[in-house]
Structures are given as C-alpha cells and as structure tokens.
C-alpha cells in the first residue's frame, strides 16, 4: 500500500506533467497563429521606423537615395538566417536590389532584427547600389563603416548568438 507521501508525489508529478503539456500546446498554438497570420501593426511599425531611419541616414551621410530598395518579409527563408540583401543580376528584374527579412525570426528576436539586421542588410544593399560587389568578403571595412553610418549598432561579420540570448533575458 502506497504511503501518503508517495500519493502526494504522484499527484505533484501528474500536475507537473499536465502543466508542461499545457505549456507545450500553448507554445505550439502561439507559433502556429504567428505563422499563419500577418504581422501585427506594432511589429510592422517597428520595422518601418528603423527602415525610415536607415533611408534618412543614407541621404544625410552619403547623398544617396535608396528609398527604392524594398524591405520584404518572407517565411520561406531558412530558419538560421535573419535576412539578406539581394542583387538580381539577370532577367526582367535585372539590377533590382531588395532586402528580405525572415518572418520566423521576428517573433523571437524582433529587437535584434530592428537594432542590428535592418542596417546590416541595407549596408549590403547600399554596397550593391554603389557597385561594390565582393565575392570574397561581403563584410569589408567599407561595408562596416556604411553599416555604422546607417544606424547599425555592432555591424559584425556574423550573428552573435550570445548577444541575442542576453537580449532576450534582459542582461
């Protein structure tokens, strides 16, 4: 016959299991809703404000208008990418430049995308606009200077996962 302590432990573990299951289901549902619905006005506003700042700084610091370079959101990008700048060399859109952000990353890392990624990708787009194509190192000193001038905070070569994690926990 199980003791009262054993019974209580069974109840505690059952409650923990049900709670964990509820949390997993909630997270799944929350992710599903985010994926299937358009971005909230708050997210769009944050992205557009940063884009406007980048475009303004391009004009102010370089007298180069990049307002025709669109910023698109896609949920078709590989999950490990935050975004990319694209120069289209062939076809009917030859010479077009665009910045594409990963919708999947906006849910978990909006602050990082706004503070780092938008200026980073527009710096690449800016390099395309001025004809500085590089297959060797897209993150040259010139690119880094432009990234900072367009409002980037760190303008590092690669994503720093530590910064993203610390940003999420508020450190």
Secondary structure, DSSP 4 states (H G I P E B T S, - for coil): ---HHHHHHHHHHHHHHHHHHHHHHHHHHHHHHHHHSPPPHHHHHHHHHHHHHHHHHHHHHH----TTSEEEEES-S-TT--EEEEE--SSTTTT-EEEEEEHHHHHHHHHHIIIIIHHHHHHHHHHHHTT---SS-TT-HHHHHHHHHTT-SS--SS--HHHHHHHHHT-
